[in-house]
Amino acid sequence: MTLPAALAAELAGLARRRETISYGALARRLAVPGPGSIHRLTGALEVLMAEDAATGHPFRAALCEGKLRGGLPAPGFFEAARRLGRFSGPLDGPQAEAFVADERGALFARYSDQT
């Protein structure tokens, strides 16, 4: 299974359970080899973000939490969301928090009917 496919399956499970995860824990769970495991993981997350944007779905990558970010994804998440035309605010603060809360809420709702 490719990293994006394994990642998609793991994120779907997290969404069904209404959970978030740190990038490091996710890399370990998926056994992404290091060094550079987080970089490979975030590259795969950006692939999924492009797929989500193309299909009008919420960003599955919103389930990830950056280190020392108070529950928010890493700045790269917001930068990718900007490039994809779905976010225009600052990388942290109330607007970023609201965007992530909306994305996570939409994910939880989307996956709540799936088993």
Backbone bond lengths (Angstrom), bond angles and torsions (degrees), N, CA, C in turn:
res aa  C-N    CA-C-N  psi(-1)  N-CA   C-N-CA  omega(-1)  CA-C   N-CA-C  phi
1 M - - - 1.450 - - 1.536 108.38 -
2 T 1.309 116.81 137.16 1.462 121.01 179.18 1.526 109.94 -72.08
3 L 1.324 115.94 160.74 1.461 119.61 178.09 1.532 111.46 -59.98
4 P 1.350 120.02 -46.95 1.465 118.08 178.15 1.538 113.27 -59.18
5 A 1.319 117.91 -37.03 1.467 120.63 179.30 1.526 110.96 -68.60
6 A 1.334 117.56 -44.48 1.462 121.05 177.86 1.525 110.37 -64.00
7 L 1.318 115.70 -39.73 1.458 121.45 178.87 1.526 110.34 -63.55
8 A 1.321 117.15 -45.00 1.466 121.19 179.47 1.523 110.52 -59.60
9 A 1.318 117.36 -42.60 1.466 121.20 179.85 1.528 110.83 -65.20
10 E 1.318 116.60 -42.48 1.472 120.60 -179.97 1.530 110.94 -65.87
11 L 1.319 116.94 -43.26 1.466 120.20 179.69 1.519 111.42 -66.31
12 A 1.320 118.09 -34.96 1.472 121.15 176.44 1.525 109.85 -62.35
13 G 1.328 116.76 -42.59 1.455 119.95 177.59 1.519 112.13 -63.44
14 L 1.326 116.65 -41.84 1.458 120.23 177.39 1.526 110.39 -61.53
15 A 1.316 116.72 -43.92 1.473 120.41 -179.45 1.527 110.76 -62.81
16 R 1.330 117.08 -41.82 1.470 120.15 178.29 1.529 111.22 -61.46
17 R 1.337 116.13 -35.95 1.473 120.96 -179.56 1.531 111.86 -88.80
18 R 1.334 117.30 -1.08 1.466 123.18 -179.77 1.527 111.43 59.05
19 E 1.333 114.90 46.28 1.459 121.94 -177.57 1.521 110.61 -118.62
20 T 1.333 114.92 157.23 1.454 122.11 169.83 1.521 107.62 -118.06
21 I 1.344 116.11 171.59 1.462 119.81 -176.38 1.522 109.43 -152.58
22 S 1.319 116.43 149.90 1.462 119.79 175.41 1.531 109.14 -77.08
23 Y 1.320 115.28 156.84 1.461 119.55 178.61 1.528 110.71 -60.43
24 G 1.323 116.65 -41.95 1.457 119.72 -179.54 1.519 112.25 -63.10
25 A 1.334 116.84 -44.77 1.464 120.06 179.36 1.521 110.72 -64.16
26 L 1.318 116.73 -38.24 1.458 120.06 179.17 1.527 110.86 -67.03
27 A 1.315 117.49 -42.08 1.472 120.70 177.35 1.524 110.51 -61.17
28 R 1.330 116.56 -41.44 1.470 119.73 178.55 1.526 110.88 -66.79
29 R 1.328 117.03 -43.37 1.463 121.17 -178.99 1.528 111.18 -60.73
30 L 1.334 116.03 -36.59 1.462 120.59 -179.45 1.527 112.56 -90.02
31 A 1.338 116.66 0.38 1.470 122.99 -179.98 1.527 111.50 55.73
32 V 1.346 116.12 43.97 1.465 120.72 176.07 1.524 106.50 -73.83
33 P 1.326 117.38 121.89 1.464 119.12 -176.06 1.521 112.29 -69.15
34 G 1.314 115.69 148.31 1.460 121.72 177.40 1.500 109.32 -115.28
35 P 1.299 120.31 174.22 1.460 124.97 -3.09 1.539 111.13 -69.78
36 G 1.300 114.28 162.07 1.455 119.61 -179.06 1.513 113.86 88.78
37 S 1.334 116.66 13.05 1.473 119.36 -176.63 1.527 111.80 -64.13
38 I 1.312 117.54 -39.44 1.470 120.00 -179.32 1.529 109.74 -67.61
39 H 1.309 117.27 -39.03 1.467 120.79 177.99 1.535 110.25 -62.29
40 R 1.326 117.31 -44.23 1.473 120.25 177.58 1.521 110.61 -64.10
41 L 1.323 116.43 -41.09 1.462 120.89 179.33 1.529 110.65 -62.92
42 T 1.319 117.80 -46.86 1.461 119.45 -177.92 1.528 111.08 -67.56
43 G 1.321 117.77 -31.38 1.465 119.92 174.17 1.517 111.05 -62.09
44 A 1.336 116.41 -42.93 1.470 120.52 177.86 1.522 111.14 -67.67
45 L 1.331 117.10 -36.71 1.465 120.05 176.64 1.524 110.98 -62.34
46 E 1.328 116.95 -38.65 1.461 119.88 178.65 1.523 111.56 -67.60
47 V 1.317 117.86 -32.17 1.473 120.94 173.85 1.527 109.13 -61.73
48 L 1.336 116.10 -46.04 1.465 119.93 178.83 1.524 111.31 -64.71
49 M 1.331 117.09 -36.84 1.462 119.69 178.65 1.530 110.78 -62.88
50 A 1.322 116.93 -40.51 1.468 120.12 177.74 1.531 110.30 -63.80
51 E 1.324 117.01 -41.07 1.468 120.83 176.55 1.532 110.45 -62.31
52 D 1.327 116.24 -44.86 1.465 120.54 -179.46 1.529 110.99 -62.41
53 A 1.329 116.47 -42.68 1.463 119.92 179.68 1.531 110.73 -64.17
54 A 1.327 116.35 -40.70 1.469 120.33 -178.31 1.520 112.22 -66.69
55 T 1.329 116.79 -29.18 1.464 120.69 -177.90 1.530 113.00 -100.50
56 G 1.340 116.75 -1.30 1.457 120.15 179.71 1.513 114.39 74.60
57 H 1.326 116.56 19.76 1.465 120.81 179.56 1.524 110.54 -93.46
58 P 1.332 117.12 158.68 1.469 119.45 175.77 1.529 110.30 -64.76
59 F 1.307 114.98 153.26 1.467 120.51 -179.04 1.525 111.10 -72.24
60 R 1.316 116.14 114.16 1.465 120.63 176.71 1.516 111.25 -62.73
61 A 1.317 117.38 -28.25 1.464 121.63 179.85 1.521 112.37 -64.34
62 A 1.333 117.52 -14.31 1.469 120.57 177.68 1.517 112.08 -65.45
63 L 1.320 117.53 -13.68 1.462 121.23 179.20 1.522 112.33 -78.23
64 C 1.325 117.23 -7.89 1.463 121.26 -179.91 1.526 110.54 -90.53
65 E 1.312 114.75 147.33 1.465 122.15 179.58 1.517 109.46 -121.11
66 G 1.317 115.40 130.99 1.454 120.83 177.04 1.524 111.64 -81.23
67 K 1.299 114.57 153.95 1.459 121.03 177.88 1.525 109.03 -63.94
68 L 1.304 116.43 130.18 1.466 122.66 178.24 1.529 113.00 60.91
69 R 1.343 117.74 31.71 1.458 121.48 -178.62 1.523 112.12 -111.85
70 G 1.325 117.66 10.34 1.455 120.15 177.12 1.516 113.86 61.03
71 G 1.316 116.83 33.64 1.458 121.47 178.90 1.515 114.39 94.37
72 L 1.318 117.79 -8.31 1.469 121.06 178.99 1.526 110.73 -83.87
73 P 1.325 116.73 152.96 1.469 119.16 171.04 1.530 110.42 -64.21
74 A 1.309 115.50 167.45 1.464 121.90 178.39 1.531 110.58 -65.16
75 P 1.336 117.13 159.27 1.460 120.32 179.56 1.530 113.86 -53.21
76 G 1.330 117.82 -32.57 1.460 120.89 179.60 1.517 112.99 -60.12
77 F 1.321 117.43 -30.00 1.464 120.93 176.21 1.523 110.27 -61.14
78 F 1.319 116.17 -47.25 1.455 121.00 -178.68 1.530 111.36 -68.66
79 E 1.333 116.11 -37.35 1.466 119.78 176.96 1.524 110.79 -63.26
80 A 1.331 117.13 -41.90 1.471 120.74 177.25 1.523 110.50 -66.15
81 A 1.327 116.98 -41.13 1.467 120.22 178.35 1.528 110.68 -61.85
82 R 1.325 117.20 -35.86 1.471 121.17 175.22 1.523 110.89 -63.80
83 R 1.345 116.01 -49.38 1.465 120.22 -179.69 1.525 111.24 -58.31
84 L 1.324 116.18 -32.72 1.462 121.41 -178.38 1.530 112.48 -87.59
85 G 1.334 116.37 2.26 1.452 121.16 174.54 1.511 116.35 77.50
86 R 1.339 116.94 21.71 1.458 119.56 -176.56 1.526 114.01 -112.42
87 F 1.323 118.00 -3.57 1.461 120.90 -178.31 1.517 108.45 -150.19
88 S 1.336 116.10 139.65 1.465 118.77 -179.83 1.524 112.91 -134.15
89 G 1.313 117.82 9.60 1.455 120.70 -176.55 1.514 113.75 -93.81
90 P 1.339 115.15 -171.04 1.469 120.79 177.21 1.528 111.34 -71.62
91 L 1.333 115.42 164.81 1.463 121.41 -176.16 1.517 113.54 -76.02
92 D 1.319 117.88 -10.62 1.462 121.45 176.17 1.524 108.49 -151.44
93 G 1.314 115.78 176.47 1.457 119.71 -178.22 1.519 112.30 96.35
94 P 1.314 116.12 -174.86 1.465 121.24 -172.87 1.529 115.02 -57.79
95 Q 1.330 117.55 -39.23 1.466 119.07 -178.68 1.529 110.91 -67.85
96 A 1.314 117.13 -41.58 1.465 121.25 177.65 1.534 109.77 -65.45
97 E 1.323 116.92 -42.81 1.465 121.17 179.08 1.527 111.06 -61.27
98 A 1.331 116.97 -42.73 1.467 120.78 -179.87 1.526 110.86 -66.44
99 F 1.332 116.66 -40.54 1.467 120.33 178.83 1.525 110.43 -60.71
100 V 1.327 116.33 -47.47 1.472 120.46 -179.05 1.530 110.25 -65.51
101 A 1.321 117.87 -41.88 1.467 120.65 178.50 1.525 110.63 -60.47
102 D 1.328 117.07 -41.23 1.465 120.47 177.88 1.522 111.34 -65.16
103 E 1.329 116.85 -44.52 1.470 120.40 179.66 1.526 110.53 -62.52
104 R 1.331 116.82 -45.63 1.466 119.96 -179.92 1.523 110.94 -64.82
105 G 1.327 117.64 -42.51 1.460 120.38 177.95 1.516 111.68 -59.56
106 A 1.324 116.62 -42.14 1.462 120.71 178.65 1.531 110.96 -66.44
107 L 1.318 116.75 -38.06 1.466 120.08 176.87 1.521 111.31 -64.87
108 F 1.329 116.58 -46.02 1.455 120.17 -179.15 1.526 110.04 -61.01
109 A 1.324 116.94 -41.21 1.463 120.71 178.65 1.529 110.76 -66.61
110 R 1.319 116.86 -42.61 1.471 120.92 -178.03 1.520 111.67 -63.46
111 Y 1.307 116.75 -39.64 1.476 120.72 -175.30 1.534 112.36 -93.45
112 S 1.307 119.00 -5.58 1.474 120.54 -176.88 1.516 112.47 -65.62
113 D 1.322 117.46 -27.87 1.467 120.94 -179.01 1.508 112.77 -88.12
114 Q 1.328 117.78 -6.92 1.455 121.84 -178.06 1.515 110.20 -96.39
115 T 1.291 116.11 142.91 1.479 120.01 177.60 1.489 111.39 -115.31
